[in-house]
């Protein structure tokens, strides 16, 4: 079976490819397409992507419709490691170029912006630099409000699961001067962790944060509720997340 065009950690060349018909199997990568200014080239996306009605829906992230994707005659399909490899190899066997991205660390987002930008005929390096400039500006503004605080970013309460220091969320908070715990990318925790480590702030990116808020309040740990749809996409959407934190943390102090 024909192998996938792009495997993990392989970078595209700096030459812009200029594909005109792209299908995205990831909300985060869809947001990258919009950030680089190529929304008109997006012909298909998952049901979890926020896209105009003209963009065809091809199913979920882990179970997209092979037939639907093929019917759109894409030049390229972009996906993350969440989409099963067998399906991506099947698409490749039909002669469709498939590009797979790992999205865990902040550097992964930077690479995706540059590579997707090149794929759709934009200056990917320029778009990456634009993202980094905005990121520097927004983290700098947040420093006075979160700098020095010991922070844990909770993305699930039952079971307890966090985005740690080595995740894209942890890296961004560290750039804003926070001390993010624990020192992992993503991982499970026990309730005892919070009682032992006593973070000064727990950010709750949960659909239903009430039980978590009650728990942390009971033990005198400050928590802050945020919208998971803003924070849990490893994409340029993290810039919006920084603005949210600035409003919630800085304006409250001001």
Phi and psi in degrees as GROMACS dihedral restraints (atoms count N, CA, C in turn):
[ dihedral_restraints ]
;  ai    aj    ak    al  type     phi  dphi    fc
    3     4     5     6     1   -61.1    20    10
    4     5     6     7     1   136.3    20    10
    6     7     8     9     1   -78.0    20    10
    7     8     9    10     1   159.4    20    10
    9    10    11    12     1   -67.5    20    10
   10    11    12    13     1   141.2    20    10
   12    13    14    15     1   -60.9    20    10
   13    14    15    16     1   -43.1    20    10
   15    16    17    18     1  -126.3    20    10
   16    17    18    19     1   122.1    20    10
   18    19    20    21     1  -100.9    20    10
   19    20    21    22     1   175.6    20    10
   21    22    23    24     1   -57.8    20    10
   22    23    24    25     1   141.3    20    10
   24    25    26    27     1    72.9    20    10
   25    26    27    28     1    -2.0    20    10
   27    28    29    30     1   -84.1    20    10
   28    29    30    31     1   129.7    20    10
   30    31    32    33     1   -95.6    20    10
   31    32    33    34     1   144.8    20    10
   33    34    35    36     1   -74.7    20    10
   34    35    36    37     1   159.2    20    10
   36    37    38    39     1   -70.0    20    10
   37    38    39    40     1   166.9    20    10
   39    40    41    42     1   -75.8    20    10
   40    41    42    43     1    -4.1    20    10
   42    43    44    45     1   -77.6    20    10
   43    44    45    46     1   131.5    20    10
   45    46    47    48     1   -74.2    20    10
   46    47    48    49     1   131.2    20    10
   48    49    50    51     1   -83.1    20    10
   49    50    51    52     1   -42.1    20    10
   51    52    53    54     1    78.4    20    10
   52    53    54    55     1    32.3    20    10
   54    55    56    57     1   -61.6    20    10
   55    56    57    58     1   139.2    20    10
   57    58    59    60     1  -104.8    20    10
   58    59    60    61     1   -16.3    20    10
   60    61    62    63     1  -129.1    20    10
   61    62    63    64     1   102.9    20    10
   63    64    65    66     1  -118.1    20    10
   64    65    66    67     1   137.5    20    10
   66    67    68    69     1  -113.7    20    10
   67    68    69    70     1   129.8    20    10
   69    70    71    72     1  -108.1    20    10
   70    71    72    73     1   131.0    20    10
   72    73    74    75     1  -107.4    20    10
   73    74    75    76     1    28.0    20    10
   75    76    77    78     1  -152.3    20    10
   76    77    78    79     1   128.9    20    10
   78    79    80    81     1   -57.1    20    10
   79    80    81    82     1   -38.7    20    10
   81    82    83    84     1   -64.0    20    10
   82    83    84    85     1   -43.9    20    10
   84    85    86    87     1   -69.9    20    10
   85    86    87    88     1   -32.2    20    10
   87    88    89    90     1   -60.8    20    10
   88    89    90    91     1   -41.9    20    10
   90    91    92    93     1   -66.0    20    10
   91    92    93    94     1   -32.1    20    10
   93    94    95    96     1   -64.7    20    10
   94    95    96    97     1   -44.1    20    10
   96    97    98    99     1   -56.8    20    10
   97    98    99   100     1   -43.3    20    10
   99   100   101   102     1   -67.8    20    10
  100   101   102   103     1   -39.5    20    10
  102   103   104   105     1   -63.2    20    10
  103   104   105   106     1   -37.9    20    10
  105   106   107   108     1   -81.8    20    10
  106   107   108   109     1    -1.3    20    10
  108   109   110   111     1    83.0    20    10
  109   110   111   112     1    36.5    20    10
  111   112   113   114     1  -127.6    20    10
  112   113   114   115     1    33.5    20    10
  114   115   116   117     1   -59.9    20    10
  115   116   117   118     1   -31.1    20    10
  117   118   119   120     1   -67.4    20    10
  118   119   120   121     1   -17.4    20    10
  120   121   122   123     1   -90.1    20    10
  121   122   123   124     1    -5.8    20    10
  123   124   125   126     1   -83.7    20    10
  124   125   126   127     1   113.8    20    10
  126   127   128   129     1  -104.8    20    10
  127   128   129   130     1   -19.4    20    10
  129   130   131   132     1  -150.9    20    10
  130   131   132   133     1   149.3    20    10
  132   133   134   135     1  -155.6    20    10
  133   134   135   136     1   168.4    20    10
  135   136   137   138     1   -76.0    20    10
  136   137   138   139     1   167.9    20    10
  138   139   140   141     1   -69.3    20    10
  139   140   141   142     1   -12.3    20    10
  141   142   143   144     1   -94.1    20    10
  142   143   144   145     1    -3.4    20    10
  144   145   146   147     1   -87.7    20    10
  145   146   147   148     1   142.8    20    10
  147   148   149   150     1   -90.7    20    10
  148   149   150   151     1   102.5    20    10
  150   151   152   153     1  -139.9    20    10
  151   152   153   154     1   160.2    20    10
  153   154   155   156     1   -62.9    20    10
  154   155   156   157     1   161.1    20    10
  156   157   158   159     1   -62.8    20    10
  157   158   159   160     1   -26.2    20    10
  159   160   161   162     1   -65.9    20    10
  160   161   162   163     1   -20.4    20    10
  162   163   164   165     1   -83.1    20    10
  163   164   165   166     1   124.0    20    10
  165   166   167   168     1   -70.5    20    10
  166   167   168   169     1   142.1    20    10
  168   169   170   171     1   -89.9    20    10
  169   170   171   172     1   133.1    20    10
  171   172   173   174     1  -114.2    20    10
  172   173   174   175     1    11.6    20    10
  174   175   176   177     1   108.5    20    10
  175   176   177   178     1  -156.1    20    10
  177   178   179   180     1   -88.5    20    10
  178   179   180   181     1  -174.0    20    10
  180   181   182   183     1   -77.7    20    10
  181   182   183   184     1   -43.2    20    10
  183   184   185   186     1   -95.3    20    10
  184   185   186   187     1   -14.0    20    10
  186   187   188   189     1  -136.3    20    10
  187   188   189   190     1    51.6    20    10
  189   190   191   192     1   -68.7    20    10
  190   191   192   193     1   159.1    20    10
  192   193   194   195     1   -82.7    20    10
  193   194   195   196     1   115.4    20    10
  195   196   197   198     1   -59.4    20    10
  196   197   198   199     1   -44.2    20    10
  198   199   200   201     1   -63.2    20    10
  199   200   201   202     1   -41.4    20    10
  201   202   203   204     1   -64.9    20    10
  202   203   204   205     1   -43.6    20    10
  204   205   206   207     1   -61.3    20    10
  205   206   207   208     1   -47.2    20    10
  207   208   209   210     1   -62.0    20    10
  208   209   210   211     1   -36.0    20    10
  210   211   212   213     1   -65.7    20    10
  211   212   213   214     1   -19.8    20    10
  213   214   215   216     1   -85.4    20    10
  214   215   216   217     1    -5.1    20    10
  216   217   218   219     1    51.0    20    10
  217   218   219   220     1    54.3    20    10
  219   220   221   222     1   -73.3    20    10
  220   221   222   223     1   147.8    20    10
  222   223   224   225     1   -74.9    20    10
  223   224   225   226     1   -34.8    20    10
  225   226   227   228     1  -150.3    20    10
  226   227   228   229     1   147.5    20    10
  228   229   230   231     1  -118.0    20    10
  229   230   231   232     1   130.3    20    10
  231   232   233   234     1  -111.6    20    10
  232   233   234   235     1   136.0    20    10
  234   235   236   237     1  -149.0    20    10
  235   236   237   238     1   167.8    20    10
  237   238   239   240     1  -109.1    20    10
  238   239   240   241     1   179.1    20    10
  240   241   242   243     1   -69.1    20    10
  241   242   243   244     1    -5.9    20    10
  243   244   245   246     1   -73.9    20    10
  244   245   246   247     1   -26.3    20    10
  246   247   248   249     1   -79.8    20    10
  247   248   249   250     1   131.0    20    10
  249   250   251   252     1   -54.6    20    10
  250   251   252   253     1   134.4    20    10
  252   253   254   255     1   -59.9    20    10
  253   254   255   256     1   -37.3    20    10
  255   256   257   258     1   -59.8    20    10
  256   257   258   259     1   -40.0    20    10
  258   259   260   261     1   -67.7    20    10
  259   260   261   262     1   -40.5    20    10
  261   262   263   264     1   -65.8    20    10
  262   263   264   265     1   -37.5    20    10
  264   265   266   267     1   -66.8    20    10
  265   266   267   268     1   -34.7    20    10
  267   268   269   270     1   -64.0    20    10
  268   269   270   271     1   -44.2    20    10
  270   271   272   273     1   -60.6    20    10
  271   272   273   274     1   -41.9    20    10
  273   274   275   276     1   -63.0    20    10
  274   275   276   277     1   -34.2    20    10
  276   277   278   279     1   -66.7    20    10
  277   278   279   280     1   -19.2    20    10
  279   280   281   282     1   -88.7    20    10
  280   281   282   283     1     7.2    20    10
  282   283   284   285     1    86.6    20    10
  283   284   285   286     1    10.4    20    10
  285   286   287   288     1   -88.4    20    10
  286   287   288   289     1   131.9    20    10
  288   289   290   291     1   -75.6    20    10
  289   290   291   292     1   127.1    20    10
  291   292   293   294     1  -119.6    20    10
  292   293   294   295     1   130.2    20    10
  294   295   296   297     1  -122.2    20    10
  295   296   297   298     1   124.4    20    10
  297   298   299   300     1  -112.4    20    10
  298   299   300   301     1   132.1    20    10
  300   301   302   303     1  -120.6    20    10
  301   302   303   304     1   139.9    20    10
  303   304   305   306     1   -94.7    20    10
  304   305   306   307     1   125.0    20    10
  306   307   308   309     1  -124.5    20    10
  307   308   309   310     1    88.2    20    10
  309   310   311   312     1  -126.7    20    10
  310   311   312   313     1   -53.0    20    10
  312   313   314   315     1   -95.6    20    10
  313   314   315   316     1   166.3    20    10
  315   316   317   318     1   -61.6    20    10
  316   317   318   319     1   -37.5    20    10
  318   319   320   321     1   -62.6    20    10
  319   320   321   322     1   -28.6    20    10
  321   322   323   324     1   -65.7    20    10
  322   323   324   325     1   -39.4    20    10
  324   325   326   327     1   -65.0    20    10
  325   326   327   328     1   -43.1    20    10
  327   328   329   330     1   -59.4    20    10
  328   329   330   331     1   -46.3    20    10
  330   331   332   333     1   -63.2    20    10
  331   332   333   334     1   -41.3    20    10
  333   334   335   336     1   -62.5    20    10
  334   335   336   337     1   -41.4    20    10
  336   337   338   339     1   -61.3    20    10
  337   338   339   340     1   -45.7    20    10
  339   340   341   342     1   -66.4    20    10
  340   341   342   343     1   -45.0    20    10
  342   343   344   345     1   -72.9    20    10
  343   344   345   346     1   -43.3    20    10
  345   346   347   348     1   -65.1    20    10
  346   347   348   349     1   -40.0    20    10
  348   349   350   351     1   -56.4    20    10
  349   350   351   352     1   -44.7    20    10
  351   352   353   354     1   -64.4    20    10
  352   353   354   355     1   -39.0    20    10
  354   355   356   357     1   -59.2    20    10
  355   356   357   358     1   -37.6    20    10
  357   358   359   360     1   -98.6    20    10
  358   359   360   361     1    15.7    20    10
  360   361   362   363     1    84.4    20    10
  361   362   363   364     1    14.7    20    10
  363   364   365   366     1   -99.8    20    10
  364   365   366   367     1   171.5    20    10
  366   367   368   369     1   -84.1    20    10
  367   368   369   370     1    93.1    20    10
  369   370   371   372     1   -60.7    20    10
  370   371   372   373     1   -39.1    20    10
  372   373   374   375     1   -64.7    20    10
  373   374   375   376     1   -40.9    20    10
  375   376   377   378     1   -62.8    20    10
  376   377   378   379     1   -41.5    20    10
  378   379   380   381     1   -66.8    20    10
  379   380   381   382     1   -37.8    20    10
  381   382   383   384     1   -63.3    20    10
  382   383   384   385     1   -43.3    20    10
  384   385   386   387     1   -65.0    20    10
  385   386   387   388     1   -36.0    20    10
  387   388   389   390     1   -62.0    20    10
  388   389   390   391     1   -44.2    20    10
  390   391   392   393     1   -61.1    20    10
  391   392   393   394     1   -46.4    20    10
  393   394   395   396     1   -65.1    20    10
  394   395   396   397     1   -36.8    20    10
  396   397   398   399     1   -63.2    20    10
  397   398   399   400     1   -46.2    20    10
  399   400   401   402     1   -64.0    20    10
  400   401   402   403     1   -38.1    20    10
  402   403   404   405     1   -63.3    20    10
  403   404   405   406     1   -43.6    20    10
  405   406   407   408     1   -62.1    20    10
  406   407   408   409     1   -43.6    20    10
  408   409   410   411     1   -62.6    20    10
  409   410   411   412     1   -43.4    20    10
  411   412   413   414     1   -75.7    20    10
  412   413   414   415     1   -37.2    20    10
  414   415   416   417     1   -69.1    20    10
  415   416   417   418     1   -34.3    20    10
  417   418   419   420     1   -63.1    20    10
  418   419   420   421     1   -41.1    20    10
  420   421   422   423     1   -67.0    20    10
  421   422   423   424     1   -26.3    20    10
  423   424   425   426     1   -83.9    20    10
  424   425   426   427     1   -16.8    20    10
  426   427   428   429     1   -56.9    20    10
  427   428   429   430     1   -41.2    20    10
  429   430   431   432     1   -68.7    20    10
  430   431   432   433     1   -15.6    20    10
  432   433   434   435     1  -104.0    20    10
  433   434   435   436     1   -25.3    20    10
  435   436   437   438     1  -126.2    20    10
  436   437   438   439     1   -10.0    20    10
  438   439   440   441     1   -57.6    20    10
  439   440   441   442     1   133.0    20    10
  441   442   443   444     1    86.6    20    10
  442   443   444   445     1   -12.7    20    10
  444   445   446   447     1   -80.8    20    10
  445   446   447   448     1   144.6    20    10
  447   448   449   450     1   -88.8    20    10
  448   449   450   451     1   115.0    20    10
  450   451   452   453     1  -122.0    20    10
  451   452   453   454     1   138.7    20    10
  453   454   455   456     1  -120.5    20    10
  454   455   456   457     1   136.0    20    10
  456   457   458   459     1  -108.4    20    10
  457   458   459   460     1   106.7    20    10
  459   460   461   462     1   -93.5    20    10
  460   461   462   463     1   125.6    20    10
  462   463   464   465     1  -114.0    20    10
  463   464   465   466     1    -3.9    20    10
  465   466   467   468     1  -157.3    20    10
  466   467   468   469     1   138.6    20    10
  468   469   470   471     1  -101.0    20    10
  469   470   471   472     1   -36.3    20    10
  471   472   473   474     1  -130.6    20    10
  472   473   474   475     1    97.6    20    10
  474   475   476   477     1   -78.9    20    10
  475   476   477   478     1   165.1    20    10
  477   478   479   480     1   -71.4    20    10
  478   479   480   481     1   123.5    20    10
  480   481   482   483     1  -145.8    20    10
  481   482   483   484     1   135.7    20    10
  483   484   485   486     1  -126.1    20    10
  484   485   486   487     1   157.8    20    10
  486   487   488   489     1   -98.0    20    10
  487   488   489   490     1   113.2    20    10
  489   490   491   492     1   -92.5    20    10
  490   491   492   493     1  -166.8    20    10
  492   493   494   495     1   -57.6    20    10
  493   494   495   496     1   -32.6    20    10
  495   496   497   498     1   -95.2    20    10
  496   497   498   499     1     6.8    20    10
  498   499   500   501     1   -86.1    20    10
  499   500   501   502     1   166.9    20    10
  501   502   503   504     1   -60.7    20    10
  502   503   504   505     1   -34.4    20    10
  504   505   506   507     1   -68.8    20    10
  505   506   507   508     1   -43.8    20    10
  507   508   509   510     1   -63.2    20    10
  508   509   510   511     1   -41.9    20    10
  510   511   512   513     1   -62.2    20    10
  511   512   513   514     1   -40.6    20    10
  513   514   515   516     1   -66.3    20    10
  514   515   516   517     1   -42.3    20    10
  516   517   518   519     1   -66.4    20    10
  517   518   519   520     1   -36.2    20    10
  519   520   521   522     1   -63.6    20    10
  520   521   522   523     1   -38.9    20    10
  522   523   524   525     1   -64.0    20    10
  523   524   525   526     1   -26.2    20    10
  525   526   527   528     1   -87.3    20    10
  526   527   528   529     1     6.4    20    10
  528   529   530   531     1    95.8    20    10
  529   530   531   532     1     1.2    20    10
  531   532   533   534     1   -79.8    20    10
  532   533   534   535     1   158.3    20    10
  534   535   536   537     1  -105.2    20    10
  535   536   537   538     1   105.1    20    10
  537   538   539   540     1   -90.5    20    10
  538   539   540   541     1   131.3    20    10
  540   541   542   543     1  -127.7    20    10
  541   542   543   544     1   149.0    20    10
  543   544   545   546     1   -82.5    20    10
  544   545   546   547     1   175.0    20    10
  546   547   548   549     1   -87.3    20    10
  547   548   549   550     1    69.6    20    10
  549   550   551   552     1  -138.8    20    10
  550   551   552   553     1   173.7    20    10
  552   553   554   555     1   -82.3    20    10
  553   554   555   556     1   -72.4    20    10
  555   556   557   558     1  -131.9    20    10
  556   557   558   559     1   143.3    20    10
  558   559   560   561     1  -171.0    20    10
  559   560   561   562     1   165.4    20    10
  561   562   563   564     1   -85.5    20    10
  562   563   564   565     1   150.8    20    10
  564   565   566   567     1  -135.0    20    10
  565   566   567   568     1   165.5    20    10
  567   568   569   570     1  -104.4    20    10
  568   569   570   571     1   161.4    20    10
  570   571   572   573     1   -63.0    20    10
  571   572   573   574     1   -29.7    20    10
  573   574   575   576     1   -61.4    20    10
  574   575   576   577     1   -28.8    20    10
  576   577   578   579     1   -55.2    20    10
  577   578   579   580     1   -45.6    20    10
  579   580   581   582     1   -69.4    20    10
  580   581   582   583     1   -33.5    20    10
  582   583   584   585     1   -73.8    20    10
  583   584   585   586     1   -29.2    20    10
  585   586   587   588     1   -83.6    20    10
  586   587   588   589     1   -47.5    20    10
  588   589   590   591     1   -82.2    20    10
  589   590   591   592     1   -25.8    20    10
  591   592   593   594     1    46.5    20    10
  592   593   594   595     1    66.1    20    10
  594   595   596   597     1   -62.1    20    10
  595   596   597   598     1   148.5    20    10
  597   598   599   600     1   -78.6    20    10
  598   599   600   601     1   -18.6    20    10
  600   601   602   603     1  -151.1    20    10
  601   602   603   604     1   132.0    20    10
  603   604   605   606     1  -115.1    20    10
  604   605   606   607     1   119.4    20    10
  606   607   608   609     1   -89.2    20    10
  607   608   609   610     1   126.5    20    10
  609   610   611   612     1  -106.0    20    10
  610   611   612   613     1   101.9    20    10
  612   613   614   615     1   -99.5    20    10
  613   614   615   616     1    73.5    20    10
  615   616   617   618     1  -127.8    20    10
  616   617   618   619     1   146.3    20    10
  618   619   620   621     1   -66.6    20    10
  619   620   621   622     1   -38.8    20    10
  621   622   623   624     1  -128.9    20    10
  622   623   624   625     1    93.8    20    10
  624   625   626   627     1   -88.5    20    10
  625   626   627   628     1     0.7    20    10
  627   628   629   630     1   -61.3    20    10
  628   629   630   631     1   -46.2    20    10
  630   631   632   633     1   -63.0    20    10
  631   632   633   634     1   -40.2    20    10
  633   634   635   636     1   -65.9    20    10
  634   635   636   637     1   -43.9    20    10
  636   637   638   639     1   -60.5    20    10
  637   638   639   640     1   -41.0    20    10
  639   640   641   642     1   -64.6    20    10
  640   641   642   643     1   -42.6    20    10
  642   643   644   645     1   -61.8    20    10
  643   644   645   646     1   -51.4    20    10
  645   646   647   648     1   -67.9    20    10
  646   647   648   649     1   -34.4    20    10
  648   649   650   651     1   -63.1    20    10
  649   650   651   652     1   -38.9    20    10
  651   652   653   654     1   -61.2    20    10
  652   653   654   655     1   -30.7    20    10
  654   655   656   657     1  -106.1    20    10
  655   656   657   658     1    14.8    20    10
  657   658   659   660     1    71.5    20    10
  658   659   660   661     1    25.3    20    10
  660   661   662   663     1  -103.0    20    10
  661   662   663   664     1   124.8    20    10
  663   664   665   666     1   -69.8    20    10
  664   665   666   667     1   135.3    20    10
  666   667   668   669     1  -128.0    20    10
  667   668   669   670     1   155.4    20    10
  669   670   671   672     1  -134.8    20    10
  670   671   672   673     1   123.0    20    10
  672   673   674   675     1   -87.3    20    10
  673   674   675   676     1   130.9    20    10
  675   676   677   678     1  -134.1    20    10
  676   677   678   679     1   162.5    20    10
  678   679   680   681     1   -78.5    20    10
  679   680   681   682     1   117.6    20    10
  681   682   683   684     1   -61.0    20    10
  682   683   684   685     1   -28.3    20    10
  684   685   686   687     1   -66.3    20    10
  685   686   687   688     1   -20.7    20    10
  687   688   689   690     1   -87.5    20    10
  688   689   690   691     1   -37.8    20    10
  690   691   692   693     1   -95.8    20    10
  691   692   693   694     1   -25.5    20    10
  693   694   695   696     1   -95.7    20    10
  694   695   696   697     1    22.4    20    10
  696   697   698   699     1  -110.3    20    10
  697   698   699   700     1   111.2    20    10
  699   700   701   702     1   -73.4    20    10
  700   701   702   703     1    82.0    20    10
  702   703   704   705     1  -157.1    20    10
  703   704   705   706     1  -177.7    20    10
  705   706   707   708     1   -59.1    20    10
  706   707   708   709     1    -9.5    20    10
  708   709   710   711     1   -63.5    20    10
  709   710   711   712     1   -16.9    20    10
  711   712   713   714     1   -61.6    20    10
  712   713   714   715     1   -24.4    20    10
  714   715   716   717     1   -63.4    20    10
  715   716   717   718     1   -39.7    20    10
  717   718   719   720     1   -64.9    20    10
  718   719   720   721     1   -37.9    20    10
  720   721   722   723     1   -61.1    20    10
  721   722   723   724     1   -40.1    20    10
  723   724   725   726     1   -64.6    20    10
  724   725   726   727     1   -36.8    20    10
  726   727   728   729     1   -65.2    20    10
  727   728   729   730     1   -38.6    20    10
  729   730   731   732     1   -62.1    20    10
  730   731   732   733     1   -46.5    20    10
  732   733   734   735     1   -62.7    20    10
  733   734   735   736     1   -39.2    20    10
  735   736   737   738     1   -62.1    20    10
  736   737   738   739     1   -44.2    20    10
  738   739   740   741     1   -63.7    20    10
  739   740   741   742     1   -44.5    20    10
  741   742   743   744     1   -74.0    20    10
  742   743   744   745     1   -36.3    20    10
  744   745   746   747     1   -94.5    20    10
  745   746   747   748     1   -44.9    20    10
  747   748   749   750     1   -78.0    20    10
  748   749   750   751     1   -42.7    20    10
  750   751   752   753     1   -67.8    20    10
  751   752   753   754     1   -31.6    20    10
  753   754   755   756     1   -65.0    20    10
  754   755   756   757     1   -37.6    20    10
  756   757   758   759     1   -74.4    20    10
  757   758   759   760     1   -34.6    20    10
